[in-house]
């Protein structure tokens, strides 16, 4: 999963990244209202962890703008404000959950897992498409119940394709999942798509290219 953290406290932001990355997530961290707004306008995430007290603006305005655009990405508010009115305001602006600082990382991880399950309409965290399964919690993939050993970026690519299984996974979303906000070459994504295709030969699954749009994972049995 791809998570966006907008948090101005560097220590907290680092703790969030360290806690959530090993669970199979790609975590992007920004510390200001302006950076967070730009990321939300130009990219797609599976979950947003949002601090309200940002140095250059109120996190609630980011949340309002997101919902005004019709974006239903789950948002978990993280803030030192623990008054009832602040909780109500955050939820009224469209937040999906609210966690007041200080909080335990175990509770945070549990809430993140619950929000991701709910957004993907799954009973557990695993992504399934036929007999192809990816577990974000462990970073393990299986095919026909057998382990499918993949390098890190191929796992991220598989996860992105599974999130859109049966439909087109946008090229930009896959590039962000694999490379973050780094500059990438024009054919960098194709390299990893080609590698993953080779690993799926004979499996009954294929990755179809839609030029100018993205890629679609397809099950020949379906």
C-alpha positions as CSV (number, residue, x, y, z in Angstrom):
1,X,0.0,0.0,0.0
2,X,1.1,3.6,-0.6
3,X,0.7,5.9,2.4
4,X,1.1,9.7,2.6
5,X,2.2,11.2,5.9
6,X,1.8,15.0,6.4
7,X,3.4,15.7,9.7
8,X,5.6,18.6,10.7
9,X,7.2,16.9,13.7
10,X,10.3,15.3,12.2
11,X,10.6,12.7,15.0
12,X,7.0,11.6,14.8
13,X,7.2,11.5,11.0
14,X,10.3,9.3,11.1
15,X,8.6,7.0,13.7
16,X,5.6,6.6,11.4
17,X,7.7,5.8,8.4
18,X,9.8,3.3,10.4
19,X,6.7,1.6,11.8
20,X,4.6,1.4,8.7
21,X,7.3,0.7,6.0
22,X,8.2,-2.8,7.2
23,X,4.5,-3.8,6.9
24,X,4.8,-3.7,3.1
25,X,3.9,-0.1,2.7
26,X,5.5,2.7,0.7
27,X,5.5,5.7,2.9
28,X,5.9,9.3,1.5
29,X,6.5,12.0,4.1
30,X,5.9,15.7,3.8
31,X,6.1,18.3,6.6
32,X,4.2,21.3,5.3
33,X,0.6,22.2,4.2
34,X,1.9,23.3,0.7
35,X,3.9,20.1,0.1
36,X,1.0,17.9,1.2
37,X,-1.5,19.8,-1.0
38,X,0.7,19.3,-4.0
39,X,1.1,15.6,-3.4
40,X,-2.7,15.1,-2.9
41,X,-3.4,17.1,-6.1
42,X,-1.0,15.2,-8.3
43,X,-1.0,11.7,-7.0
44,X,-3.1,8.8,-5.6
45,X,-2.6,7.2,-2.2
46,X,-4.2,4.3,-0.4
47,X,-4.3,6.2,3.0
48,X,-3.4,9.7,4.3
49,X,-2.1,10.3,7.8
50,X,-2.7,14.0,8.4
51,X,-1.5,16.3,11.2
52,X,-3.8,19.3,11.8
53,X,-1.3,21.8,13.2
54,X,1.0,22.4,10.2
55,X,3.3,25.3,10.2
56,X,1.9,27.0,7.0
57,X,-1.8,26.1,7.3
58,X,-4.5,24.0,8.9
59,X,-4.7,20.3,8.0
60,X,-8.5,20.6,7.9
61,X,-8.3,22.7,4.7
62,X,-6.3,19.9,3.0
63,X,-9.0,17.4,4.1
64,X,-11.8,19.7,2.9
65,X,-10.2,20.2,-0.5
66,X,-9.7,16.5,-0.9
67,X,-13.3,15.7,-0.2
68,X,-14.5,18.6,-2.3
69,X,-12.8,17.0,-5.3
70,X,-14.7,13.8,-4.6
71,X,-11.6,11.9,-3.4
72,X,-12.6,9.2,-0.9
73,X,-9.1,8.2,0.1
74,X,-9.2,7.2,3.8
75,X,-7.8,9.9,6.1
76,X,-6.5,9.3,9.6
77,X,-6.1,12.5,11.5
78,X,-3.1,12.7,13.9
79,X,-3.0,15.7,16.2
80,X,-2.2,16.9,19.7
81,X,-5.7,18.4,20.0
82,X,-7.7,16.1,22.1
83,X,-10.8,18.2,22.7
84,X,-14.1,16.8,21.7
85,X,-14.8,19.8,19.4
86,X,-11.6,19.2,17.5
87,X,-12.5,15.5,17.0
88,X,-16.0,16.4,15.8
89,X,-14.6,19.0,13.4
90,X,-12.2,16.6,11.9
91,X,-14.8,13.9,11.4
92,X,-17.3,16.4,10.0
93,X,-14.7,17.5,7.4
94,X,-14.6,13.9,6.2
95,X,-11.9,12.2,8.3
96,X,-12.3,8.4,8.6
97,X,-10.6,8.1,12.0
98,X,-8.9,10.3,14.6
99,X,-5.9,9.5,16.9
100,X,-4.8,12.0,19.5
101,X,-1.1,12.4,20.3
102,X,0.6,10.8,22.1
103,X,-0.5,7.5,20.7
104,X,1.0,4.0,20.7
105,X,2.4,2.7,17.5
106,X,0.6,-0.6,18.0
107,X,-2.8,1.2,18.1
108,X,-1.8,3.3,15.0
109,X,-0.8,0.2,13.0
110,X,-4.1,-1.5,14.0
111,X,-6.1,1.6,12.8
112,X,-4.2,1.8,9.6
113,X,-4.8,-1.9,8.8
114,X,-8.6,-1.4,9.6
115,X,-8.9,1.6,7.3
116,X,-7.0,-0.1,4.5
117,X,-9.2,-3.2,4.8
118,X,-12.4,-1.1,4.7
119,X,-11.3,1.0,1.7
120,X,-10.5,-2.2,-0.3
121,X,-13.6,-3.9,1.0
122,X,-11.6,-6.9,2.2
123,X,-12.1,-9.1,5.2
124,X,-8.3,-9.2,5.7
125,X,-5.2,-7.3,4.4
126,X,-4.3,-9.7,1.7
127,X,-4.9,-8.8,-2.0
128,X,-6.2,-11.6,-4.1
129,X,-6.8,-12.2,-7.8
130,X,-7.5,-15.8,-8.5
131,X,-4.7,-17.8,-7.1
132,X,-2.3,-14.9,-7.0
133,X,-2.1,-13.4,-3.5
134,X,0.0,-10.6,-1.9
135,X,0.1,-10.0,1.9
136,X,1.1,-6.3,2.6
137,X,1.7,-7.2,6.3
138,X,4.5,-9.6,5.5
139,X,5.5,-8.5,2.0
140,X,5.0,-12.1,0.8
141,X,3.4,-13.1,-2.5
142,X,2.1,-16.6,-3.4
143,X,0.9,-18.2,-6.6
144,X,-1.2,-21.4,-6.3
145,X,-0.3,-21.4,-2.6
146,X,3.4,-21.6,-3.4
147,X,5.8,-18.7,-2.5
148,X,6.5,-16.3,-5.3
149,X,9.9,-14.8,-4.6
150,X,10.2,-11.3,-6.0
151,X,12.6,-8.4,-5.5
152,X,11.3,-5.3,-3.6
153,X,10.2,-3.2,-6.6
154,X,8.6,-6.2,-8.4
155,X,6.6,-6.8,-5.2
156,X,5.5,-3.2,-5.2
157,X,4.5,-3.5,-8.9
158,X,2.5,-6.6,-8.2
159,X,0.8,-4.9,-5.3
160,X,-0.2,-2.0,-7.5
161,X,-1.5,-4.3,-10.2
162,X,-3.5,-6.3,-7.7
163,X,-5.1,-3.2,-6.3
164,X,-6.5,-2.6,-9.8
165,X,-6.9,-6.3,-10.7
166,X,-9.2,-6.6,-13.7
167,X,-9.0,-2.9,-14.5
168,X,-6.2,-0.6,-15.7
169,X,-3.6,0.4,-13.1
170,X,-2.6,4.0,-14.1
171,X,1.0,4.3,-15.3
172,X,1.6,7.3,-13.0
173,X,0.3,5.5,-9.9
174,X,2.6,2.5,-10.6
175,X,5.6,4.8,-11.1
176,X,5.0,6.5,-7.8
177,X,4.6,3.2,-6.1
178,X,7.9,1.9,-7.4
179,X,10.0,5.1,-7.4
180,X,8.3,7.6,-5.1
181,X,8.8,11.2,-6.2
182,X,12.2,10.5,-7.7
183,X,12.9,11.3,-11.3
184,X,12.6,8.2,-13.4
185,X,13.6,7.3,-17.0
186,X,11.0,7.0,-19.7
187,X,11.2,3.2,-19.7
188,X,12.0,2.5,-16.1
189,X,8.6,1.1,-15.4
190,X,8.6,-1.1,-18.5
191,X,11.8,-2.8,-17.2
192,X,10.0,-4.0,-14.1
193,X,6.9,-4.9,-15.9
194,X,9.0,-7.0,-18.3
195,X,10.7,-8.8,-15.4
196,X,7.4,-9.5,-13.6
197,X,5.8,-10.8,-16.9
198,X,8.7,-13.3,-17.2
199,X,8.0,-14.6,-13.7
200,X,4.3,-15.1,-14.5
201,X,4.9,-17.0,-17.7
202,X,2.9,-20.3,-17.6
203,X,0.9,-19.1,-14.5
204,X,-2.3,-18.2,-16.3
205,X,-1.8,-14.5,-15.5
206,X,-0.6,-11.8,-17.9
207,X,0.1,-8.1,-17.8
208,X,-1.6,-6.3,-20.6
209,X,-0.3,-2.9,-21.8
210,X,-2.6,0.0,-22.5
211,X,-0.4,2.6,-24.2
212,X,-0.7,6.0,-22.7
213,X,-2.9,4.7,-19.8
214,X,-1.2,1.9,-17.9
215,X,-1.3,-1.8,-17.3
216,X,-3.9,-4.4,-16.4
217,X,-3.4,-7.7,-14.6
218,X,-5.5,-10.4,-16.3
219,X,-6.4,-14.0,-15.4
220,X,-6.7,-16.2,-18.4
221,X,-9.0,-18.5,-16.5
222,X,-11.5,-15.6,-15.9
